[in-house]
Amino acid sequence: MRRLVIISMIAVFVCAVALAAVWAKEAAPIRVGAVINLTGPASTWGQFHAKGQQDYFRYVNEKKGGVGGRQIKLTIVDHAYKVDEGVKFVKKFCTQDKMDMLATWDAGTGMSVKPIIQKYKTPCINYSTYQGILNPPIDYMYLPFASYILDSQAVLEYIKAIHKGKGAPKVGLLTYNNAYGKSIHEPCKEYAAKNNIEIAAVEEFPPKAGGDLRTPLAVLRKAGAEYIFMQILPVHIANALRDADLIGYKVPFFGTWTATDPDFFGLAKGRIRNRLFMQFSGGLPSDNAAGVKLMMEVGQYSSIKQFDTSYWEGVVVGMIMERAFQRAQEKFGKINKKTINQAMESFSNEDFAGLFPPTTYTKDSHEGSFVARIVQIHEDATYTPMTNFFVPGKGQLKLTLK
């Protein structure tokens, strides 16, 4: 009898230890690594991306108790906009730290780390929406929303809708001479050729060039460009507005969704006036959407008091990741690299309460959404919708303001 009691006690002890191990494993944090530019060129964007993602995960951990009873542990590293540094950090995240999911920042790093991401089968969202990142194979690489192809088509469709001159509208492209800048070249040329729009000229310059843009603007004016579409960072957009005034070039300017950051409005003070627009398919405070209200609530962690597009994207990436973790837990009962990726590819019009468009990922498409809206940028760092949400080329565009 005594022997049976001892055996039973040992069995209970072993079971307790085993259960404790299981519980400990289940309680282990969901590990996320983010390689972001915090100190290099355009670091304001990166800093606010980091704040947005960090704040949203803090909100999930503190207000929701994490996901599936597990906290989200975010590790952010600074690659200073250097591709080699970005590659180094991604390798470490995949091999040593064994992260469950990653975020990368720029087009160059995103393209360079694809083989590593795919080798170690670690799902990754890239903050830059450069379309080349989704060249085949697309496995494990995701964009948070549509690429710069969407921006290109949406801006040109809007220009055509507002054009009142005779003949086809003449659009000049002002871009960097790198992958980011050139990302709008071919999409614009292709869309223009099919929709009676003329690309009057394309002017490129290196990102590290001086701030004087009078010469490329003069070339665009000589070519007859009535509208300027830019793929340059906010600091150079501020310079473009300044230099257009210096040479007396009075045309509207358009940017992609990366046209502003928190520093831009100080740099461009007095120069924005009523001539600057961009494609931005996100929610705005004027929409009164629950997702935007939540973003501003989350922003209290970092003392974010005014809507900002760079902080917005950080929250967007955080929301997409959290939803992937939720779906992995619901569908597979566990959250790891494999189930997160499977969950991502099962997204079907996932609703994010108006902060950004409903999102769908499949095995063959990792773009997320393809919905646009044109907004006007104001001196006081606010934005006014000029159109409804629309899919370019589908006859959906409606002008809300003229």
N, C-alpha and C positions, 0 to 999 in steps of 0.2 A: 504493500500500500504506500509506504513511505517513498519507495522507488518511483511509483507512478506519479506521486505528488511532485517529486523533484523533476521528473521528465516533463510534467505539465508546466511547471514553472519555467523550465528552460525553454520550452516551446513558446510560451507566452512572451518571454524575454526576446527570443529570436524574432518573433512576429513584430513586436514593438519596435525593435531596431530596424527591421525591414520597412515597416510603415513610416518610421521617422525619416529613413533615407528617401523614401518616395515623396513624403511631404516636403522634405528639404529640397529635393530636385524640382518639385512642382513650384515651390516658392522662389526658385532662382529667378533673378531678373531677366527680362527680355532685353538683350543687348543690342544696341544700335550704335553704329559708328558713323560720324559725319566728317567728311573732309571738306573744309570750307575756307575761303579766302578771308582772313581776318585782318591782315596787315599789308597786303599787296595793293596793286592798282584796283580801283573800284571796291575797296574793302568795306565801304559803308554798306553796300549791298550785302556782302557776306556777313557783316556784323549783325545786321537786322534779320537776315535769314536765320542765323544761329539763335538770336533772341526769340524769334517766333517759334521755331521748332522746340527749343528748350522750354519756353513758357508753356506751350501746349502740352508737352509731356508732363510738366510739373502739375498742370491742371488735372490731367488724367490720373496721375498718381495720387494727388491729394483729394480730389473731389469724387473720383470714381473708384478709388482703390486699385488702380492699375487695370490690367486686362487679364481676366481669368484668374484673379487673385495674385497676379505677378506684377511687380513694379517694372516700369520701363527705365532702363539705365542708358542714358545718352552720353557718349564720349565724343566731344568735338575737338578736332585738331586743326591747326592752321597750316595750310600749304602755301600761303602767300602768293597765290595765283601762279605757282610754279608746277608745271606738269610732272617733272621728275619727283618732286616732293609728294605730290598727290599719289603717284604710282607707289611710292615707298610706303605711304600710310595705308593704302588699300591692301597691299600685300600683307602688312602687319595685321590689319584687321581680320583678314581672311585666314591667315595661317596661325598666328600666335593668339590673338584675342578671340578668334572664332565667333565673330559677331553674327547675330541672327539676321540683320538687315543693315544696309548701308545707304548713305546719301553722299553723292559727289556733287561738285559745284559747277565747273566750267566745261565748255565744249571740248577743249583739248584734253583735259583729264578724263572726261567721260569716254572719249574715243580710245584713249590709251589704256584704260583699265578694263575695257570689255573682255579681253582674253582672260584676265585674272578672275574677274567676276564670274565668267562662264566656267572656268576651270574648277573653281571652288563652290559653284552653284549657290552664290549668295545674292539674293534679290537686292537691287540697287535702284534708287530714284535719283536722277540727275537734275539739279536745279536749273541748269541751262536747258532750254528747249530746242537746241540745235538738232535739226532733223537727221543729220548724219549719224547720230548716236543710235538711231533705229534702223540703220542699214543692216540687212541680214548678216549674221544671225542676230536675232533680237533677244535671245534667251536671257532672262534674269535682269535685263536693262529696261527701265521704265522712265517715261516722262510724266510729270505731274498733270500736264494738260497739253493741248495741241502745240505743235512746233511752229517755227517762224513761217512755215508755208501758210498757216492760217492767217497770221498777221499780214503777210504780203497780199493775199487774195482779198482780205477784208478791207484793207486800206484802199486798194485800187477800186474795189466795188463801190466804196463810199465816195471816193473822188469822182467817179463817173456819175454817181447819183446827184452830186451837188454841182457838177460842172455846168456852167451857163454859157461858156464861150462857143465859138463856131468850131466845128471839127472835133476831132478826138482830143481829150485832155492830154496835155504834155507833162509827164512826171519825170523829175530828176532824182536819181538815187545818190545819196551822200553816205558813204559807209567806210568802215575800216577795211584794210586790205588783208584781214585775217579770216578765219573760218566763221567767226561770229558775224563780221561785217558782210561777208559774201553770202551769208545764208539767205538773204532776200533777193539776190541777183537773179538766179534762174527761175524761182517761183514767180517773180514779178514779170520777167520777160515772157514766160509761158502764158501767164494769165492775161497780160496785156495783149499779146498776139491774138488771143481768142475773143477778146472783148472790146475791140476798137479803142484801145488806150495806147498812147505812144510813150515809150521810155526814151525821153529826149537825150539823156546822157547819164553816164555813171561815173562818179568821181570817188576815188578811193584815197585813203591816206593812212599811214601807220598809227597805231594807238599811242605810241610814244612821241609822236610828232608834236611840235610846238602848238600853241593854242590859236594861232592865226589861221582862220579858214576863209579869208577873203578871196584867195585865189581860186579854190575849188568852187566857191559860190559864184564867182564871176564867170567861170566856165559854164556852170549850169544855167546862169542867166542868159549867156550868149547863145546857148543851145535852145533857148525858148521855154525852159521848164517853168510851168505855171504852178506846180506843186512840188514840194521837196519831201521825199520819204527817206528817213534816216535809220541806219542801224549802227549807232554809235552810243557810247556811254553818256550818262547825264551831263558830266562835266563838259564834254564837247558839244552837246546840244545847247548848253548855255552859251558857249562860244559862238556857235552857228547863229543863234539869235542876235547876239551882240554884233557880229560881223555883217550880218544881213542889213542891220541898221546902218553900219558904217558905209556900206556901198549903195544904200538906198534900194535894196532888193525887197520888195513888198509882196511876199507870197505866203500862203499857209504852210506850216511844217507838220509832218506826221512822224510818229515813232512807233516802234513795237511796244509790247507791254513792259519792256525794261527801260522806258524813256525817263523815268523819274526815280529818285531816291531821296532820303531825308536831307542830303546836302544840296540837292538841285535847286530848291526854291530860294535858298540864300544866294547861290551863284547866279541865278537867272532873275533876280529881283528887278522889277521894272522892265523886263525884256519879254516876258511871256505874253502879256496883254491878251489879245483875243485870237491869236494865230497858231496855237499849238494844240495838237490832237494826238491820240494814240489808240491802238487797239488794246482793249483791256476787257477780257471776258469774265472778270471777277465781279463779286458783289460789291456794292458801294453803300455808304451810310444812307444815302437817299433812297435805297431800295427797301429799307426797313426790314431786311431779312434777318432771321434768327441766327444764321451763321456769322453774319457780320457783327451782330451784337455780341455773340460769344467771343469772337476775335478781340473786340475792344475790351471785354471783361478780362480775358486772358492777358491782354496787354498791360494790365495793372501791375503784373509781376515785374515788368521792365519799365514801368512809368511811361508807357506808350499812351499818349493822350489824343493823338490825331491819326486818322486812317493813313496808312502808309503801304505802298505796294510791295516793298521789299519785306517788311514784316509780315504782310499778308501771305507771301509765298512760303515763308517759314512755317506759318500755321497750317497752310494747305498741305505741305509735305508731312507735317506731323499728323494731321487728320487722316491722310491716306494710309500712313503706316499703322495708326491705331486701328483703322477699319480692317486692314489686312490681318492684324493680330486677332481681332474679334472674330472675323470670318474663319480664320484657321482654328480657333478654339471651338467654334460652333460646329464646323464641318468635320474636323478630324480629332477633336478632343485634346490637341496638343499644339504648342506654338514653337516651331523651329524653322530653319531655313526652307526646308522642303514644303512644309504645310503653308508657310507664308506665301511662297511663290505660287503654289496651287490656288490659294485663296485669292491672290491678286488676279490671276487669270480667270477667276470666276465672277469678277465684278460685272454687274449688269445694271447700268443706270443707277449706280449707287448715289444716293441723295446726300448732299452735304449742306443742306439747309440754306442754300443760296449764297454761300461763300464763294463757290466756284461751280461750274456746270456739272450735271450728273455724269458720272464717270464709268466707263466700260473698258475692261481689259480682256483680251482673249489670248489664246496661244499665238495667234497670228498678228495681233495688234496690241502694242504697248503704249499707245499715244494718249489714251484716257478720254479725250473729248475733242470735238472740232466745232466749237461754237464761239462766235465773235461778238464784239460790241465796240463801237467807236465812242470814245469819250473826249471831252474837251478838258484841257488842263488849265487851271486858274492860278493866278498869282498867290492866292492864300492857301495853296496846297490842297485845294478841293477839286473834285471832278464832276462834270455834268454829262450824263449820257446823251449822245447825239443820235443814237439809233436804238432799236430793240436788239435783243439777242438774236443772231441769225447765223445760218450756215451759208458761206459764200457760194454763189453759183446756183442756189436753189430758189431764187426769187423771193426770199424771205425778208430782205432788208426793208425796214421802214424808218424814215426819218422822224425822230421825235422832236428835234429842234433844227431850224434852218438858219 
